[in-house]
Amino acid sequence: MNVDELLAIISRSEDSKHQFKANVTNVNSLASEMVAFSNSHGGQILVGVNDNGQIAGLSSQDMGRLNQLVANAASQSVRPPINPQTENIALADGLVMVITISSGISKPYMDNNGAIWVKSGADKRKVTAREEIQRMYQSAGLVYADEVPVRGLTIADLDQGYFEQYFKKQYDDDLNRQGLDIEMLLENMNLMRDGVFNLAGALLFAKNQNYRLPAFLVKAVSYPGNDIHVSEYRDSEDISGRLETVFKGALYFLTRNLRKVQNNQNVNSLGQLEIPKIALEELLTNALLHRDYFILAPIRLFIFDNRIEIISPGHLPNNLTVEHIKNGNSNIRNPVLTSFATRLLPYRGLGNGILRALRAYPQIEFIDDREGNLFTVIIQR
C-alpha cells in the first residue's frame, strides 16, 4: 500500500473493512477486532489513526512493540490462530501500521473468552444467536442443517407407503419381502439417529413434518400489477409437505398462473408456457435444495405482471458468487438432501442447473443479498 492509497482510505472514514486505532496496548482488545474481521469478509486495522481520521502517528519504538503485540494476539488470543500481515507506512505526522486480516477459512473464530465477534458496519458485535453460530459451523463444513435432529419426529411419523414406493423404485425390490428393520435402514441412510428423524429425513419421508417444521414451506402469491398489494391478489397458496410434494405444488402454482403463448404453433395447439418449464424446474429445485435451513423462514414465490421472484432464505454459501453459479460452480449446503434429490426431483447434482435454466430462458437475474441473508431469482416475463 502506498501513501496515496492509505490517505484515500482514511479520507473515506471507517467502514466494515477498515478500523482506525490511535494506538493499541491491550492484546485482548486487538484479538477481538481480529476475530471480527476473520469471521466476516476480512479487512484492515490502521494503527496510528484517530477515529476522526486525523493522523496520530507512531514512533519506530511503537512499531517494534506493536509487531510483537500483533503476533501474540494472532497466535495466542485468537482461536484458531490466524496469520495477519503488517505494513508500516511513513507519513509526515508519523508512522501508521496497516494490519491486514483475511476472511477466515476455519470459521467461527473466537477470542480467549470463547466469544465470537463479527463486523457490524464500522463496529463489531458479539454473536449470540444459535442459528448464526450454526451457519458459521456450516460454512466451515463442521455441521449441516439437514443433519440436525428434528425433536418429536420419530419412526411413527414415517410415511410408510411413500417410503416403500421409493425403496421399490430405487432398489427394484419389495421392502417388506426383505424383512429389514426400517428404523435401522433409515439410520444407515443417514436420515435418522437414535430413533429421531434428522431434517433431511423429515423433509423427504415424514408425514407430519408440518407440525414440527412449520416454517419450511413455500408461500406463493400471484399479484395484479408489478408490486406487492396489501389486500389484493389473484392467487395465493401455502405449499407444504414432503420435499417432492412442495416441488410439485410450487411448479403447479407457477404453471397455472403463467400465460400460454402460441409460439408459431397452429391454432388448435394448447400453447406453450411463456417461460420454459425446464427453467422453472431448475430454479425451484435450486431454491429447495440450496436454501439455508438454519433460518426459520419460508421460501417466497411472487408472480407479478412483469416478473417472477423466488426468494430463498440464506445468501450464497462461503465465497460462492453469482458469477460462479452462472459459470456452473456450486457449493453443496445440504448434502443429505441433495444426495436423495437425484431420485426424487429433476436434479442431476452436477452444478449445471443454473446453466440449463439460462440456456432455456436467458432473462433471469440473480441477487445475492449478504446483508439481508437472502438469495433472489428474478425471472422477467
C-alpha positions as CSV (number, residue, x, y, z in Angstrom):
1,M,0.0,0.0,0.0
2,N,1.4,3.4,-0.9
3,V,0.9,6.7,0.8
4,D,-1.9,7.9,-1.6
5,E,-3.8,4.7,-1.1
6,L,-3.6,5.0,2.7
7,L,-4.7,8.6,2.6
8,A,-7.6,7.7,0.4
9,I,-8.8,5.0,2.8
10,I,-8.5,7.4,5.8
11,S,-10.4,10.1,3.9
12,R,-13.4,7.7,3.5
13,S,-13.6,7.1,7.3
14,E,-14.2,3.8,9.0
15,D,-16.4,1.1,7.4
16,S,-16.9,-2.6,7.7
17,K,-13.5,-3.2,6.0
18,H,-11.4,-0.6,7.8
19,Q,-10.9,0.1,11.5
20,F,-8.9,3.1,12.9
21,K,-6.9,2.9,16.1
22,A,-4.7,5.8,17.5
23,N,-2.7,3.1,19.3
24,V,-3.1,-0.4,20.7
25,T,-1.9,-1.6,24.1
26,N,-4.4,-4.3,25.0
27,V,-3.9,-7.7,23.4
28,N,-7.4,-8.9,24.1
29,S,-9.0,-5.8,22.5
30,L,-6.8,-6.3,19.4
31,A,-7.7,-10.0,19.3
32,S,-11.5,-9.3,19.3
33,E,-11.0,-6.9,16.3
34,M,-9.1,-9.7,14.5
35,V,-11.8,-12.2,15.3
36,A,-14.5,-9.9,13.9
37,F,-12.6,-9.4,10.6
38,S,-11.8,-13.1,10.3
39,N,-15.4,-14.1,10.9
40,S,-16.6,-11.5,8.3
41,H,-15.1,-10.6,5.0
42,G,-11.6,-9.6,6.2
43,G,-10.3,-6.1,6.4
44,Q,-7.6,-3.8,7.8
45,I,-6.8,-2.2,11.1
46,L,-5.0,1.2,10.7
47,V,-3.0,1.8,13.9
48,G,-1.8,5.4,14.2
49,V,-5.1,7.0,13.0
50,N,-7.7,8.5,15.3
51,D,-11.4,7.7,14.9
52,N,-12.0,11.0,13.3
53,G,-9.4,10.3,10.6
54,Q,-6.6,12.5,12.0
55,I,-3.1,11.0,11.9
56,A,-2.0,10.3,15.5
57,G,1.4,8.9,14.2
58,L,3.6,6.2,15.8
59,S,7.3,6.1,16.5
60,S,9.7,3.4,15.4
61,Q,9.7,2.2,19.0
62,D,6.0,1.8,18.8
63,M,6.3,-0.4,15.7
64,G,8.5,-3.0,17.4
65,R,6.1,-3.2,20.3
66,L,3.1,-3.4,18.1
67,N,4.5,-6.1,15.8
68,Q,5.0,-8.3,18.9
69,L,1.5,-7.5,20.1
70,V,0.0,-8.4,16.8
71,A,1.9,-11.7,16.7
72,N,0.8,-12.6,20.3
73,A,-2.8,-11.7,19.6
74,A,-3.0,-13.7,16.4
75,S,-1.3,-16.8,17.8
76,Q,-2.4,-16.9,21.4
77,S,-5.6,-14.9,21.7
78,V,-7.4,-15.9,18.5
79,R,-8.7,-19.5,18.2
80,P,-7.9,-21.0,15.8
81,P,-4.8,-18.8,15.2
82,I,-4.6,-16.6,12.2
83,N,-1.8,-15.0,10.1
84,P,-2.3,-11.2,9.7
85,Q,0.1,-9.2,7.6
86,T,1.6,-5.9,8.8
87,E,2.9,-3.0,6.8
88,N,4.5,0.2,8.2
89,I,3.9,3.4,6.2
90,A,5.6,6.7,6.9
91,L,3.6,9.9,6.8
92,A,4.5,13.5,7.6
93,D,2.9,13.1,11.1
94,G,4.5,9.8,11.9
95,L,4.2,6.1,11.1
96,V,1.0,4.2,10.5
97,M,0.8,0.4,10.8
98,V,-1.6,-1.4,8.5
99,I,-2.7,-4.8,9.8
100,T,-4.4,-6.9,7.1
101,I,-6.7,-9.7,8.2
102,S,-8.1,-12.1,5.6
103,S,-11.6,-13.6,5.7
104,G,-11.0,-16.9,7.6
105,I,-11.4,-20.4,6.2
106,S,-12.0,-22.0,9.7
107,K,-14.9,-20.0,11.0
108,P,-16.1,-19.4,13.6
109,Y,-13.1,-17.7,15.2
110,M,-13.2,-16.9,18.9
111,D,-11.3,-14.8,21.4
112,N,-9.7,-16.1,24.6
113,N,-13.1,-16.0,26.4
114,G,-14.8,-18.1,23.7
115,A,-16.7,-15.0,22.3
116,I,-17.5,-15.0,18.6
117,W,-17.3,-11.5,17.1
118,V,-18.4,-10.3,13.6
119,K,-18.3,-6.9,11.9
120,S,-21.5,-4.8,12.1
121,G,-20.9,-1.8,9.9
122,A,-17.8,0.0,11.2
123,D,-18.2,-1.6,14.6
124,K,-18.3,-5.2,15.8
125,R,-20.8,-7.2,17.7
126,K,-20.8,-10.4,19.7
127,V,-22.7,-13.4,18.1
128,T,-25.2,-14.9,20.5
129,A,-27.9,-16.3,18.3
130,R,-27.7,-20.1,17.9
131,E,-28.8,-20.0,14.2
132,E,-26.0,-17.6,13.3
133,I,-23.4,-19.7,15.1
134,Q,-24.7,-22.8,13.4
135,R,-24.3,-21.1,10.0
136,M,-20.7,-20.4,10.8
137,Y,-20.0,-24.0,11.6
138,Q,-21.9,-24.9,8.4
139,S,-19.6,-22.6,6.3
140,A,-16.6,-24.4,7.8
141,G,-18.1,-27.8,6.8
142,L,-18.4,-28.8,10.5
143,V,-22.2,-29.1,10.7
144,Y,-25.1,-29.3,8.1
145,A,-28.6,-28.1,8.7
146,D,-30.1,-31.2,7.1
147,E,-28.4,-33.5,9.6
148,V,-29.8,-31.7,12.7
149,P,-32.3,-33.9,14.6
150,V,-36.0,-32.8,14.5
151,R,-37.2,-33.3,18.0
152,G,-40.6,-35.1,18.2
153,L,-40.4,-36.8,14.7
154,T,-39.9,-40.5,15.1
155,I,-40.4,-43.7,13.2
156,A,-44.1,-43.3,13.9
157,D,-44.1,-40.3,11.6
158,L,-42.7,-42.2,8.6
159,D,-44.9,-42.1,5.5
160,Q,-44.7,-45.9,5.2
161,G,-46.4,-46.2,1.8
162,Y,-44.4,-43.4,0.2
163,F,-41.1,-44.8,1.6
164,E,-41.9,-48.3,0.3
165,Q,-42.6,-46.9,-3.2
166,Y,-39.3,-45.0,-3.1
167,F,-37.4,-48.2,-2.0
168,K,-39.0,-50.3,-4.7
169,K,-38.3,-47.7,-7.4
170,Q,-34.7,-47.2,-6.2
171,Y,-33.7,-50.8,-5.5
172,D,-36.2,-52.7,-7.6
173,D,-37.2,-54.8,-4.6
174,D,-40.0,-55.1,-2.0
175,L,-39.2,-53.6,1.3
176,N,-41.5,-56.0,3.2
177,R,-40.1,-59.0,1.5
178,Q,-36.6,-58.1,2.6
179,G,-37.7,-58.2,6.2
180,L,-35.5,-55.2,7.0
181,D,-35.7,-53.2,10.2
182,I,-36.9,-49.9,8.8
183,E,-35.5,-47.8,11.7
184,M,-32.1,-49.3,11.2
185,L,-32.4,-48.8,7.4
186,L,-33.2,-45.1,7.9
187,E,-30.2,-44.7,10.2
188,N,-28.0,-46.4,7.6
189,M,-29.3,-44.0,5.0
190,N,-28.4,-41.0,7.3
191,L,-32.0,-40.0,7.7
192,M,-32.5,-40.8,11.4
193,R,-30.4,-41.2,14.5
194,D,-31.4,-42.8,17.8
195,G,-35.0,-43.1,16.5
196,V,-35.4,-39.4,15.6
197,F,-35.6,-38.1,12.1
198,N,-33.0,-35.5,11.1
199,L,-34.1,-32.6,8.9
200,A,-33.4,-34.4,5.7
201,G,-35.3,-37.5,6.7
202,A,-38.3,-35.4,7.9
203,L,-38.5,-33.3,4.7
204,L,-38.1,-36.4,2.5
205,F,-40.2,-39.1,4.1
206,A,-42.1,-37.9,7.2
207,K,-45.9,-37.4,7.0
208,N,-46.4,-35.0,9.9
209,Q,-43.4,-32.6,9.3
210,N,-45.6,-29.5,9.1
211,Y,-46.3,-29.6,12.8
212,R,-42.6,-29.6,13.7
213,L,-41.3,-27.7,10.8
214,P,-43.9,-25.0,10.1
215,A,-41.5,-22.5,8.6
216,F,-40.2,-24.8,5.8
217,L,-42.8,-24.2,3.1
218,V,-43.3,-22.1,0.0
219,K,-45.6,-19.1,0.4
220,A,-46.8,-18.4,-3.1
221,V,-48.8,-15.3,-4.2
222,S,-49.8,-14.0,-7.6
223,Y,-50.4,-10.2,-7.6
224,P,-52.0,-8.0,-10.2
225,G,-49.6,-5.3,-11.5
226,N,-45.9,-5.1,-10.7
227,D,-45.9,-4.5,-6.9
228,I,-47.0,-6.3,-3.8
229,H,-50.5,-5.5,-2.7
230,V,-51.6,-5.4,0.9
231,S,-55.0,-6.9,0.3
232,E,-55.4,-7.8,-3.3
233,Y,-54.1,-10.9,-5.1
234,R,-55.0,-13.2,-7.9
235,D,-53.9,-16.5,-6.4
236,S,-52.4,-17.5,-3.1
237,E,-51.2,-20.8,-1.5
238,D,-49.0,-22.1,1.3
239,I,-47.4,-25.1,-0.1
240,S,-46.1,-27.6,2.5
241,G,-45.4,-31.3,2.9
242,R,-42.7,-33.6,1.7
243,L,-39.9,-32.1,-0.4
244,E,-41.3,-33.7,-3.6
245,T,-44.8,-32.5,-2.8
246,V,-43.6,-29.0,-2.2
247,F,-41.7,-29.0,-5.5
248,K,-44.7,-30.3,-7.5
249,G,-47.1,-27.9,-5.7
250,A,-44.9,-24.8,-6.4
251,L,-44.4,-25.8,-10.0
252,Y,-48.2,-26.2,-10.5
253,F,-48.8,-22.8,-8.9
254,L,-46.4,-21.3,-11.4
255,T,-47.8,-23.1,-14.5
256,R,-51.4,-22.3,-13.6
257,N,-50.6,-18.6,-13.2
258,L,-48.5,-18.1,-16.3
259,R,-49.7,-17.4,-19.8
260,K,-49.7,-19.9,-22.6
261,V,-48.3,-18.5,-25.9
262,Q,-48.9,-19.7,-29.4
263,N,-45.2,-19.6,-30.4
264,N,-45.7,-20.4,-34.1
265,Q,-47.9,-23.4,-33.3
266,N,-51.3,-23.9,-35.1
267,V,-54.5,-22.6,-33.7
268,N,-55.5,-26.0,-32.3
269,S,-52.5,-26.3,-30.1
270,L,-52.7,-25.8,-26.3
271,G,-49.9,-23.3,-26.4
272,Q,-46.6,-23.2,-24.6
273,L,-45.7,-21.7,-21.3
274,E,-44.3,-18.2,-21.6
275,I,-41.3,-19.3,-19.6
276,P,-39.9,-22.8,-20.4
277,K,-40.8,-25.4,-17.9
278,I,-37.3,-26.7,-17.6
279,A,-36.1,-23.2,-16.4
280,L,-38.8,-23.2,-13.7
281,E,-38.0,-26.7,-12.6
282,E,-34.3,-25.9,-12.3
283,L,-34.8,-22.7,-10.3
284,L,-37.4,-24.3,-7.9
285,T,-35.1,-27.3,-7.3
286,N,-32.2,-24.9,-6.6
287,A,-34.3,-23.0,-4.1
288,L,-35.5,-26.1,-2.2
289,L,-32.1,-27.9,-2.1
290,H,-29.7,-25.0,-1.5
291,R,-31.7,-22.7,0.8
292,D,-30.3,-22.2,4.4
293,Y,-32.4,-24.5,6.6
294,F,-30.9,-22.9,9.7
295,I,-33.1,-19.9,9.0
296,L,-36.7,-20.5,10.2
297,A,-38.4,-18.8,7.2
298,P,-40.3,-19.9,4.1
299,I,-39.3,-19.6,0.5
300,R,-41.4,-16.8,-1.1
301,L,-42.7,-17.1,-4.6
302,F,-44.2,-14.0,-6.1
303,I,-45.7,-13.6,-9.5
304,F,-46.2,-10.1,-10.9
305,D,-47.3,-9.0,-14.4
306,N,-43.8,-8.3,-15.5
307,R,-41.7,-10.8,-13.5
308,I,-41.5,-13.8,-11.1
309,E,-39.5,-13.6,-7.9
310,I,-38.2,-16.7,-5.9
311,I,-36.7,-15.5,-2.6
312,S,-34.8,-18.1,-0.6
313,P,-33.5,-17.7,3.0
314,G,-29.7,-17.6,3.1
315,H,-27.2,-15.9,0.8
316,L,-24.8,-18.0,-1.4
317,P,-22.6,-20.1,0.9
318,N,-18.9,-19.4,1.6
319,N,-17.2,-17.5,-1.2
320,L,-19.6,-18.5,-3.9
321,T,-20.8,-15.6,-6.1
322,V,-23.4,-15.0,-8.7
323,E,-20.8,-15.2,-11.4
324,H,-19.6,-18.5,-10.1
325,I,-23.0,-20.2,-10.3
326,K,-23.6,-18.7,-13.7
327,N,-20.4,-20.5,-14.8
328,G,-21.5,-23.8,-13.4
329,N,-19.8,-23.7,-10.0
330,S,-21.7,-25.0,-6.9
331,N,-21.3,-25.5,-3.2
332,I,-23.5,-28.1,-1.5
333,R,-25.1,-26.7,1.6
334,N,-27.4,-29.6,2.4
335,P,-25.5,-32.8,1.3
336,V,-28.0,-35.4,2.6
337,L,-31.0,-33.7,0.8
338,T,-29.1,-33.4,-2.4
339,S,-27.9,-37.0,-2.4
340,F,-31.6,-38.1,-2.5
341,A,-32.8,-35.3,-4.8
342,T,-31.4,-37.0,-7.9
343,R,-34.0,-39.7,-7.3
344,L,-37.0,-37.5,-6.3
345,L,-36.6,-34.2,-8.2
346,P,-35.3,-33.2,-11.7
347,Y,-31.9,-32.7,-10.2
348,R,-28.6,-34.1,-11.6
349,G,-26.2,-32.9,-8.9
350,L,-23.6,-31.6,-11.4
351,G,-23.8,-27.9,-10.6
352,N,-25.2,-27.0,-14.1
353,G,-28.8,-26.4,-13.2
354,I,-28.4,-22.7,-13.4
355,L,-26.7,-23.0,-16.8
356,R,-29.6,-25.1,-18.1
357,A,-32.1,-22.5,-16.8
358,L,-30.2,-19.7,-18.5
359,R,-29.9,-21.6,-21.8
360,A,-33.6,-22.2,-21.8
361,Y,-34.5,-18.6,-20.8
362,P,-31.7,-16.0,-20.5
363,Q,-33.9,-13.3,-19.0
364,I,-33.1,-14.3,-15.4
365,E,-31.3,-12.2,-12.8
366,F,-29.7,-13.4,-9.5
367,I,-29.3,-11.2,-6.4
368,D,-27.1,-12.4,-3.6
369,D,-28.0,-10.2,-0.6
370,R,-25.4,-11.0,2.0
371,E,-26.6,-8.2,4.4
372,G,-30.2,-9.3,4.3
373,N,-29.1,-13.0,4.1
374,L,-31.4,-13.7,1.1
375,F,-30.9,-15.1,-2.4
376,T,-33.4,-13.8,-5.0
377,V,-34.1,-15.1,-8.5
378,I,-35.9,-12.6,-10.8
379,I,-37.4,-14.1,-14.0
380,Q,-38.6,-11.5,-16.5
381,R,-42.0,-12.3,-18.1
